[in-house]
Amino acid sequence: DPKSPTYANNRQLSLRDRKWSQAQTLRGARNYGDALEAGIAMLDIERQWLGADNVETVRSVEWIARTYQEAALARLPDVPTGDAATPDGPIAENLARAEERYAEALAWREQHAGK
């Protein structure tokens, strides 16, 4: 029955799994923008389906943080610049987003330590 909770949960699980697979494939191909888009869509589904207070949801937050971090590192120049310049533009944006996601995951882990 398409109106049953089980059907809705199975559809959400299937959509979440497709987004997860897509996100991983895109990140492996170094297509970080699209990987993040799929990962964030997956996280939205998890938050609706599992709730924000779920370890699977937090693992996805951490995955997104790592992807932002990889995206920033991939944009760094291959050769040293000689100066320890502060990153700007897309590098700084990705690092800031990574930091936000890591902080979110850390807060959850601190709250649930030992549980």
TITOR-993781 format. One record per residue: residue in one letter; x negated, y negated, z negated of N, C-alpha, C in turn. Coordinates in Angstrom, 1 decimal, always signed. Atoms other than C-alpha are relative to their C-alpha. Layout:
a, X, Y, Z, X, Y, Z, X, Y, Z
...
! end
This chain:
d, -0.8, +1.2, +0.0, +0.0, +0.0, +0.0, -0.9, -1.2, +0.0
p, +0.9, +1.2, -0.1, -1.7, -3.3, +1.1, +0.2, -1.0, -1.1
k, -0.2, +1.0, +1.1, -0.2, -5.1, -1.9, -0.5, +0.6, -1.3
s, +0.4, -0.6, +1.3, -1.6, -2.7, -4.5, -1.4, -0.6, -0.4
p, +1.2, +0.5, +0.5, -4.5, -3.9, -6.7, -1.2, +0.8, +0.5
t, +1.1, -0.9, -0.4, -6.6, -0.9, -5.6, -0.4, -0.3, +1.5
y, +0.2, +0.3, -1.4, -6.2, -1.8, -1.9, -0.8, -1.4, +0.1
a, +0.6, +1.3, +0.0, -7.2, -5.4, -2.6, -1.5, +0.1, -0.5
n, +1.3, -0.2, +0.6, -10.2, -4.3, -4.7, -0.9, +0.7, +1.1
n, +0.8, -0.7, -1.0, -11.4, -1.9, -1.9, -0.3, -0.9, +1.1
r, +0.3, +0.9, -1.1, -11.1, -4.6, +0.7, -1.1, -1.0, -0.5
q, +1.0, +0.9, +0.5, -13.1, -7.0, -1.5, -1.4, +0.7, -0.1
l, +1.2, -0.7, +0.1, -15.7, -4.3, -2.1, -0.6, +0.2, +1.4
s, +0.5, -0.2, -1.4, -16.0, -3.6, +1.6, -0.5, -1.3, +0.6
l, +0.4, +1.3, -0.5, -16.3, -7.3, +2.5, -1.3, -0.4, -0.7
r, +1.2, +0.3, +0.8, -18.9, -7.7, -0.3, -1.1, +0.8, +0.5
d, +1.1, -0.8, -0.5, -20.9, -4.8, +1.0, -0.5, -0.4, +1.3
r, +0.4, +0.5, -1.3, -20.9, -6.1, +4.5, -0.8, -1.3, -0.1
k, +0.8, +1.2, +0.2, -22.1, -9.5, +3.4, -1.3, +0.3, -0.6
w, +1.3, -0.4, +0.7, -24.8, -7.9, +1.2, -0.9, +0.5, +1.1
s, +0.8, -0.6, -1.0, -26.0, -5.8, +4.1, -0.5, -1.1, +1.0
q, +0.4, +1.1, -1.0, -26.0, -8.8, +6.5, -1.0, -0.9, -0.6
a, +0.9, +0.9, +0.7, -27.8, -11.0, +3.9, -1.4, +0.6, +0.0
q, +1.3, -0.6, +0.1, -30.6, -8.5, +3.4, -0.6, +0.1, +1.4
t, +0.5, -0.1, -1.4, -31.0, -7.9, +7.2, -0.6, -1.4, +0.4
l, +0.4, +1.3, -0.4, -31.2, -11.6, +7.8, -1.3, -0.5, -0.7
r, +1.2, +0.4, +0.8, -33.7, -12.2, +5.0, -1.2, +0.7, +0.5
g, +1.2, -0.8, -0.5, -35.9, -9.4, +6.3, -0.5, -0.6, +1.3
a, +0.4, +0.6, -1.3, -35.9, -11.2, +9.7, -0.4, -1.4, -0.2
r, +0.5, +1.3, +0.3, -36.9, -14.4, +7.9, +1.0, -1.1, +0.5
n, -1.1, +1.0, -0.4, -33.6, -16.1, +8.9, +0.7, -0.4, -1.3
y, -0.4, +0.3, +1.4, -33.2, -17.6, +5.5, +1.3, -0.8, -0.1
g, -1.2, +0.8, +0.0, -30.4, -20.1, +6.3, +1.2, +0.9, +0.1
d, -1.1, -0.9, -0.1, -28.1, -17.4, +7.5, +0.1, +1.0, -1.1
a, +0.0, -0.9, +1.1, -29.2, -15.0, +4.8, +0.6, -0.6, -1.2
l, -0.6, +0.6, +1.1, -28.3, -17.5, +2.2, +1.5, -0.2, +0.1
e, -1.4, +0.1, -0.3, -25.0, -18.2, +3.8, +0.8, +1.3, -0.3
a, -0.6, -1.3, +0.3, -24.1, -14.5, +3.7, -0.1, +0.4, -1.5
g, +0.2, -0.3, +1.4, -25.5, -14.1, +0.2, +0.9, -0.8, -0.9
i, -0.9, +0.8, +0.8, -23.5, -17.0, -1.2, +1.4, +0.4, +0.2
a, -1.3, -0.5, -0.2, -20.4, -15.7, +0.5, +0.3, +1.3, -0.8
m, -0.1, -1.2, +0.8, -21.1, -12.3, -1.2, +0.2, -0.4, -1.5
l, -0.1, +0.4, +1.4, -21.6, -14.1, -4.5, +1.4, -0.5, -0.4
d, -1.3, +0.5, +0.2, -18.3, -15.9, -4.2, +1.0, +1.2, -0.1
i, -0.8, -1.2, +0.1, -16.6, -12.5, -3.6, -0.2, +0.7, -1.4
e, +0.3, -0.7, +1.2, -18.3, -11.0, -6.6, +0.6, -0.8, -1.2
r, -0.5, +0.8, +1.1, -17.3, -13.9, -8.9, +1.5, +0.1, -0.1
q, -1.4, -0.2, +0.0, -13.7, -13.5, -7.8, +0.4, +1.4, -0.5
w, -0.4, -1.4, +0.2, -13.7, -9.7, -8.0, -0.5, +0.5, -1.3
l, +0.6, -0.6, +1.2, -16.1, -8.9, -10.9, +0.0, -1.1, -1.1
g, +0.1, +1.1, +1.0, -16.2, -12.3, -12.7, -1.4, -0.5, -0.1
a, +1.4, +0.6, +0.1, -19.1, -14.6, -13.4, -0.8, +0.7, -1.1
d, +0.7, -0.6, +1.2, -19.9, -12.6, -16.6, -0.2, +1.5, +0.3
n, +0.2, -1.4, -0.4, -21.0, -9.4, -14.8, -1.5, +0.1, +0.4
v, +1.4, -0.2, -0.4, -24.5, -8.1, -14.4, -0.3, +0.1, +1.5
e, +0.1, +0.0, -1.5, -24.0, -7.4, -10.7, +0.0, -1.4, +0.6
t, -0.1, +1.4, -0.4, -23.0, -11.0, -10.2, -1.3, -0.8, -0.3
v, +1.3, +0.7, +0.4, -26.2, -12.2, -12.0, -1.1, +0.5, +0.9
r, +1.0, -0.5, -0.9, -28.3, -9.9, -9.9, +0.0, -0.7, +1.4
s, -0.2, +0.7, -1.3, -26.9, -11.6, -6.8, -0.5, -1.4, -0.1
v, +0.5, +1.3, +0.2, -27.6, -15.0, -8.3, -1.6, +0.0, +0.1
e, +1.5, -0.1, -0.1, -31.3, -13.9, -8.7, -0.4, +0.3, +1.4
w, +0.4, -0.2, -1.4, -31.4, -12.6, -5.2, +0.1, -1.3, +0.8
i, -0.1, +1.3, -0.7, -30.2, -15.9, -3.9, -1.1, -0.9, -0.4
a, +1.1, +0.8, +0.4, -32.8, -17.7, -6.0, -1.3, +0.4, +0.7
r, +1.3, -0.5, -0.7, -35.6, -15.5, -4.6, +0.0, -0.4, +1.5
t, -0.1, +0.4, -1.4, -34.3, -16.2, -1.1, -0.3, -1.4, +0.2
y, +0.4, +1.4, -0.1, -34.4, -19.9, -1.6, -1.5, -0.2, -0.2
q, +1.4, +0.1, +0.3, -37.9, -19.5, -3.0, -0.8, +0.5, +1.2
e, +0.7, -0.5, -1.2, -39.0, -17.4, +0.0, +0.1, -1.0, +1.2
a, -0.2, +1.0, -1.1, -37.5, -20.0, +2.4, -0.9, -1.2, -0.2
a, +0.9, +1.1, +0.2, -39.5, -22.7, +0.7, -1.4, +0.3, +0.3
l, +1.4, -0.4, -0.3, -42.7, -20.8, +0.8, -0.3, +0.3, +1.5
a, +0.2, -0.2, -1.4, -42.2, -19.9, +4.4, -0.2, -1.3, +0.8
r, +0.2, +1.3, -0.7, -42.2, -23.6, +5.3, -1.3, -0.7, -0.4
l, +1.3, +0.6, +0.4, -45.5, -24.3, +3.6, -1.0, +0.1, +1.2
p, +1.0, -0.1, -1.1, -48.4, -25.1, +6.0, -0.9, +1.2, -0.3
d, +0.9, -1.1, +0.1, -50.7, -22.2, +6.7, -1.4, -0.4, -0.5
v, +1.3, +0.5, +0.3, -53.8, -24.3, +6.1, +0.1, -1.0, -1.2
p, -0.1, +1.0, +1.1, -54.6, -26.2, +2.9, -0.1, -1.4, +0.4
t, +0.0, +1.4, -0.4, -54.0, -29.9, +3.1, -1.0, -0.8, -0.8
g, +1.0, +0.7, +0.8, -56.7, -30.8, +0.6, +0.6, -0.7, -1.2
d, -0.7, +0.7, +1.1, -54.2, -32.6, -1.6, +1.0, +0.9, -0.6
a, -1.0, -0.8, +0.7, -51.9, -31.0, -4.1, +1.3, -0.9, +0.1
a, -1.2, +0.8, -0.2, -49.0, -33.0, -2.6, +1.3, +0.6, -0.5
t, -1.3, -0.5, +0.4, -45.5, -32.7, -4.0, +0.8, +0.4, +1.2
p, -0.8, -0.4, -1.2, -43.3, -30.8, -1.6, +1.2, -0.9, +0.1
d, -1.2, +0.9, -0.2, -40.5, -32.8, +0.0, +0.8, +0.7, +1.1
g, -0.9, -0.5, -1.1, -37.7, -32.3, +2.5, +0.5, +1.4, -0.3
p, -0.6, -1.3, +0.2, -36.5, -28.7, +3.0, -0.7, +0.9, -1.0
i, +0.7, -0.8, +1.0, -39.2, -27.2, +0.9, +0.4, -0.4, -1.4
a, -0.4, +0.5, +1.4, -38.3, -29.4, -2.2, +1.5, +0.4, -0.2
e, -1.5, -0.4, +0.1, -34.5, -28.7, -1.5, +0.1, +1.5, -0.4
n, -0.1, -1.5, +0.2, -35.0, -24.9, -1.4, -0.6, +0.3, -1.4
l, +0.5, -0.2, +1.3, -37.2, -25.0, -4.5, +0.9, -0.4, -1.1
a, -1.0, +0.5, +1.0, -34.6, -27.1, -6.4, +1.2, +1.0, -0.1
r, -1.2, -0.9, +0.0, -31.8, -24.7, -5.4, -0.5, +1.4, -0.7
a, +0.5, -1.2, +0.6, -34.0, -21.7, -6.4, +0.0, -0.2, -1.5
e, +0.1, +0.3, +1.4, -34.6, -23.3, -9.8, +1.4, +0.0, -0.7
e, -1.4, +0.0, +0.5, -30.9, -23.9, -10.3, +0.5, +1.4, -0.2
r, -0.5, -1.4, +0.1, -30.1, -20.3, -9.6, -0.7, +0.8, -1.0
y, +0.8, -0.7, +1.0, -32.9, -19.0, -11.7, +0.5, -0.4, -1.4
a, -0.5, +0.5, +1.3, -31.7, -21.2, -14.6, +1.4, +0.6, -0.3
e, -1.4, -0.7, +0.3, -28.1, -19.8, -14.2, -0.2, +1.4, -0.4
a, +0.2, -1.5, +0.4, -29.4, -16.2, -14.3, -0.6, +0.1, -1.3
l, +0.7, -0.1, +1.3, -31.7, -16.9, -17.2, +1.0, -0.3, -1.2
a, -1.0, +0.3, +1.0, -28.8, -18.5, -19.2, +0.9, +1.2, -0.3
w, -0.8, -1.2, +0.2, -26.7, -15.4, -18.6, -0.8, +1.1, -0.7
r, +0.8, -1.1, +0.7, -29.5, -13.0, -19.6, -0.3, -0.4, -1.4
e, +0.2, +0.4, +1.4, -30.3, -15.0, -22.8, +1.3, +0.2, -0.8
q, -1.3, -0.2, +0.7, -26.6, -14.9, -23.7, +0.3, +1.4, -0.3
h, -0.3, -1.4, +0.1, -26.4, -11.2, -23.1, -1.1, +0.9, -0.5
a, +1.2, -0.8, +0.4, -29.8, -10.1, -24.5, +0.5, +1.0, -1.1
g, -0.3, -1.1, +1.0, -29.4, -6.8, -26.4, +1.4, +0.5, +0.2
k, -1.4, -0.5, -0.1, -25.8, -6.2, -25.2, +0.0, +1.1, +1.1
! end
